[in-house]
Amino acid sequence: MTNFHDLDPVDARIAARGVSVYYGDKRAIDNVSIDISDEYVTAFIGPSGCGKSTFLRALNRMNDTIAGARVEGEIKLDGQDIYKSGMDVVQLRARVGMVFQKPNPFPKSIYENVAYGPRIHGLSTSKAELDQIVERSLKRAGLWEEVKDRLAESGTALSGGQQQRLCIARAIAVEPEVILMDEPCSALDPIATAKIEELIAELRGRYAIVIVTHSMQQAARVSQRTAFFHLGKMVEYGKTSEIFTNPREERTKDYITGRYG
């Protein structure tokens, strides 16, 4: 097992220790510990059903929405235990934003998709300020030039790749610290995928970004740290370049060389 202290010392934005996730009696995640920094994009890879998305959802308590799900262990965001009683889950999910596999814009205008979060969280005091937040978020998501003249149109009228960038703009509009991405490109064509990957590279360092991907090529392109999950355990974690060229664990090597998946 990788010693977590033999990597570059960084300030962890999220620190998970001994995390297990259960659905009823079934243990989906078994004793995972990892530090996630905003200096890197961190990729979670592994075969389908290995627990990577379950662990990702534990980082902003999305598993709370599933009946019978429970989490053991400790997950801290900026040193604060996110599972302690009294944690405001709505506030937590603003700080730890999520982008899902299938683009899910609200059935509202492009403008309202981005303005909704800042408005409910009280991040703007005037229409002019809200306009600025919307423009800045759409610019950061690489979408402003494409939509600036059609902000009143429905977000659902955009192409799939544009919808996914709109969802990223929506997530960053509330100034999160962390962005979780659960296979954000699996429903997109190669051109839209390339745009999302460029965007991830641009957002790196501004937010801690975690991406679950079934594509090892994508993990190699966009991340600096990779965690390999198998059967609910995190088998190996380290620098992406080393995981792909010189994995320490046999199971990691077998997965990367295509022996199973």
C-alpha positions as CSV (number, residue, x, y, z in Angstrom):
1,M,0.0,0.0,0.0
2,T,1.3,3.4,-0.8
3,N,2.6,5.5,2.1
4,F,0.7,8.8,1.8
5,H,3.6,10.7,3.2
6,D,6.0,9.7,0.4
7,L,4.4,12.1,-2.0
8,D,5.1,15.8,-2.3
9,P,3.9,17.5,0.9
10,V,0.9,19.6,0.0
11,D,-1.9,21.3,1.9
12,A,-4.8,18.9,1.5
13,R,-8.0,20.6,0.7
14,I,-9.8,17.3,1.4
15,A,-8.3,14.7,3.8
16,A,-10.0,11.3,4.0
17,R,-9.0,8.8,6.6
18,G,-10.3,5.2,6.9
19,V,-13.4,5.8,4.8
20,S,-15.8,2.9,4.3
21,V,-19.1,3.3,2.6
22,Y,-22.0,0.8,3.0
23,Y,-25.2,0.3,1.1
24,G,-27.2,-1.7,3.7
25,D,-25.0,-4.6,4.5
26,K,-22.9,-4.4,1.4
27,R,-19.5,-2.6,1.8
28,A,-18.9,-0.6,-1.4
29,I,-15.7,1.2,-0.2
30,D,-13.3,-0.4,2.2
31,N,-11.0,1.8,4.4
32,V,-9.8,4.4,1.9
33,S,-7.4,7.2,2.9
34,I,-6.3,10.0,0.6
35,D,-5.3,13.6,0.5
36,I,-6.7,15.8,-2.3
37,S,-4.9,19.1,-3.1
38,D,-5.9,22.0,-5.3
39,E,-2.4,21.9,-6.8
40,Y,-3.3,18.8,-8.8
41,V,-6.1,17.3,-10.8
42,T,-6.7,13.9,-9.2
43,A,-8.1,11.0,-11.3
44,F,-9.9,8.0,-9.9
45,I,-9.6,5.0,-12.2
46,G,-10.6,1.4,-12.1
47,P,-13.1,-1.1,-13.6
48,S,-16.8,-0.6,-13.5
49,G,-18.4,-1.2,-10.1
50,C,-15.0,-0.8,-8.3
51,G,-16.3,2.0,-6.0
52,K,-14.7,5.1,-7.5
53,S,-18.0,7.0,-8.1
54,T,-19.2,5.9,-4.6
55,F,-16.1,7.3,-3.0
56,L,-16.4,10.5,-5.1
57,R,-20.0,11.0,-3.9
58,A,-18.9,10.5,-0.3
59,L,-16.8,13.7,-0.6
60,N,-19.8,16.0,-0.8
61,R,-22.3,13.7,1.0
62,M,-24.3,12.8,-2.2
63,N,-24.6,9.3,-0.8
64,D,-26.9,10.9,1.8
65,T,-29.6,10.8,-0.9
66,I,-29.5,7.0,-1.1
67,A,-31.6,5.0,1.3
68,G,-29.5,2.7,3.5
69,A,-26.2,4.3,2.6
70,R,-23.8,5.1,5.5
71,V,-20.2,6.3,5.7
72,E,-17.6,5.4,8.3
73,G,-14.3,7.1,8.8
74,E,-13.4,10.8,8.5
75,I,-13.5,13.2,5.6
76,K,-12.3,16.7,6.3
77,L,-12.7,19.8,4.1
78,D,-10.2,22.5,5.2
79,G,-9.9,20.6,8.5
80,Q,-13.6,20.5,9.2
81,D,-15.3,17.1,9.4
82,I,-18.1,17.1,6.8
83,Y,-20.0,14.3,8.4
84,K,-20.3,15.9,11.8
85,S,-23.8,16.8,13.0
86,G,-24.5,20.5,12.3
87,M,-22.7,20.5,9.0
88,D,-24.9,22.5,6.5
89,V,-25.1,20.0,3.6
90,V,-26.4,22.7,1.2
91,Q,-23.4,24.9,2.0
92,L,-21.1,21.9,1.7
93,R,-22.3,21.1,-1.8
94,A,-21.7,24.7,-2.8
95,R,-18.1,24.4,-1.5
96,V,-17.7,20.9,-3.1
97,G,-19.4,21.2,-6.5
98,M,-20.3,18.2,-8.7
99,V,-20.5,17.7,-12.4
100,F,-22.3,14.5,-13.4
101,Q,-21.9,12.0,-16.2
102,K,-24.9,13.2,-18.2
103,P,-25.2,17.0,-18.5
104,N,-28.1,18.1,-16.4
105,P,-28.8,21.8,-17.0
106,F,-31.9,23.2,-15.3
107,P,-34.9,23.7,-17.6
108,K,-34.2,27.4,-17.4
109,S,-32.4,30.0,-19.4
110,I,-28.6,29.8,-19.8
111,Y,-28.4,32.9,-17.6
112,E,-30.6,31.5,-14.9
113,N,-28.7,28.2,-14.8
114,V,-25.6,30.1,-13.7
115,A,-27.3,32.8,-11.6
116,Y,-29.4,30.4,-9.6
117,G,-26.7,29.3,-7.1
118,P,-25.2,32.7,-6.4
119,R,-28.7,34.1,-5.9
120,I,-29.8,31.4,-3.4
121,H,-26.5,31.6,-1.5
122,G,-26.6,35.4,-1.4
123,L,-23.4,36.0,-3.3
124,S,-24.6,39.0,-5.1
125,T,-26.2,42.2,-3.9
126,S,-27.4,43.6,-7.2
127,K,-28.4,42.6,-10.8
128,A,-25.1,44.2,-12.0
129,E,-23.1,42.0,-9.7
130,L,-25.0,38.9,-10.7
131,D,-24.4,39.7,-14.3
132,Q,-20.7,39.9,-13.6
133,I,-20.7,36.5,-11.8
134,V,-22.6,34.9,-14.7
135,E,-20.2,36.3,-17.3
136,R,-17.1,35.4,-15.3
137,S,-18.3,31.8,-14.7
138,L,-19.2,31.3,-18.3
139,K,-15.8,32.7,-19.3
140,R,-14.0,30.3,-16.9
141,A,-16.1,27.5,-18.4
142,G,-15.0,28.5,-21.9
143,L,-18.6,29.1,-23.0
144,W,-19.1,32.8,-22.9
145,E,-18.2,33.6,-26.6
146,E,-20.6,30.9,-27.7
147,V,-23.6,32.0,-25.6
148,K,-23.2,35.7,-24.8
149,D,-25.9,36.7,-27.3
150,R,-28.4,34.0,-26.3
151,L,-28.4,34.1,-22.5
152,A,-32.2,34.1,-22.4
153,E,-32.4,30.8,-24.4
154,S,-33.0,27.5,-22.5
155,G,-29.9,25.7,-21.3
156,T,-31.4,22.5,-22.6
157,A,-31.2,23.8,-26.2
158,L,-27.4,23.7,-26.2
159,S,-25.3,20.8,-27.6
160,G,-24.2,18.1,-25.2
161,G,-20.7,19.5,-24.8
162,Q,-22.0,23.0,-24.3
163,Q,-24.5,21.7,-21.7
164,Q,-21.6,20.1,-19.8
165,R,-19.6,23.3,-19.8
166,L,-22.8,25.1,-18.6
167,C,-23.0,22.6,-15.7
168,I,-19.3,23.4,-14.9
169,A,-20.1,27.2,-15.1
170,R,-23.0,26.5,-12.7
171,A,-20.7,24.7,-10.3
172,I,-18.0,27.4,-10.3
173,A,-20.5,30.3,-10.0
174,V,-20.8,29.7,-6.2
175,E,-17.0,29.9,-5.8
176,P,-16.4,26.3,-4.7
177,E,-13.2,25.0,-3.3
178,V,-13.5,21.6,-4.9
179,I,-15.1,20.3,-8.1
180,L,-15.9,16.6,-8.4
181,M,-16.5,15.3,-11.9
182,D,-18.1,11.9,-12.4
183,E,-17.2,10.7,-15.9
184,P,-17.9,14.2,-17.3
185,C,-17.1,13.2,-20.9
186,S,-18.6,9.8,-21.2
187,A,-21.7,11.1,-23.0
188,L,-19.7,13.5,-25.3
189,D,-18.1,13.3,-28.7
190,P,-14.3,13.6,-29.0
191,I,-14.3,17.3,-29.9
192,A,-16.5,18.2,-26.9
193,T,-14.3,15.9,-24.7
194,A,-11.2,17.7,-25.8
195,K,-12.8,21.1,-24.8
196,I,-13.7,19.7,-21.4
197,E,-10.2,18.4,-20.9
198,E,-8.7,21.8,-21.9
199,L,-11.0,23.4,-19.4
200,I,-9.9,21.1,-16.6
201,A,-6.3,22.1,-17.3
202,E,-7.3,25.8,-17.1
203,L,-9.2,25.3,-13.9
204,R,-6.3,23.4,-12.2
205,G,-4.8,25.3,-9.3
206,R,-7.9,27.4,-8.8
207,Y,-10.0,24.5,-7.5
208,A,-9.1,21.1,-6.2
209,I,-10.4,18.9,-9.0
210,V,-11.2,15.2,-8.8
211,I,-12.3,13.3,-11.9
212,V,-13.7,9.8,-12.1
213,T,-13.0,8.4,-15.6
214,H,-13.2,5.0,-17.2
215,S,-10.7,6.3,-19.8
216,M,-7.1,5.7,-18.8
217,Q,-6.0,7.9,-21.7
218,Q,-8.1,10.7,-20.2
219,A,-6.6,10.2,-16.7
220,A,-3.1,10.3,-18.2
221,R,-3.9,13.5,-20.1
222,V,-5.7,15.6,-17.4
223,S,-4.4,14.5,-14.0
224,Q,-1.2,14.8,-12.0
225,R,-2.3,12.3,-9.3
226,T,-4.1,9.0,-9.9
227,A,-5.8,6.6,-7.5
228,F,-6.6,3.1,-8.8
229,F,-9.7,1.4,-7.2
230,H,-10.5,-2.3,-7.4
231,L,-13.3,-4.1,-5.5
232,G,-13.9,-1.2,-3.2
233,K,-10.3,-0.7,-2.1
234,M,-7.9,1.9,-3.2
235,V,-5.1,-0.3,-4.4
236,E,-2.6,2.4,-5.3
237,Y,-2.2,6.2,-5.3
238,G,0.6,8.3,-6.7
239,K,1.9,10.5,-9.4
240,T,0.0,9.8,-12.6
241,S,3.1,9.4,-14.6
242,E,4.4,6.7,-12.2
243,I,1.1,4.9,-11.9
244,F,1.0,4.5,-15.7
245,T,4.6,3.7,-16.4
246,N,5.8,2.0,-13.2
247,P,2.9,0.9,-11.0
248,R,4.0,-0.7,-7.7
249,E,1.0,-3.1,-7.4
250,E,0.4,-6.1,-9.7
251,R,-3.3,-5.4,-9.9
252,T,-2.6,-1.9,-11.1
253,K,-0.3,-3.2,-13.7
254,D,-2.8,-5.8,-14.9
255,Y,-5.5,-3.1,-15.2
256,I,-3.3,-0.6,-17.0
257,T,-2.0,-3.3,-19.5
258,G,-5.6,-4.3,-20.2
259,R,-5.7,-7.8,-18.6
260,Y,-9.0,-6.9,-17.0
261,G,-11.4,-4.0,-17.0
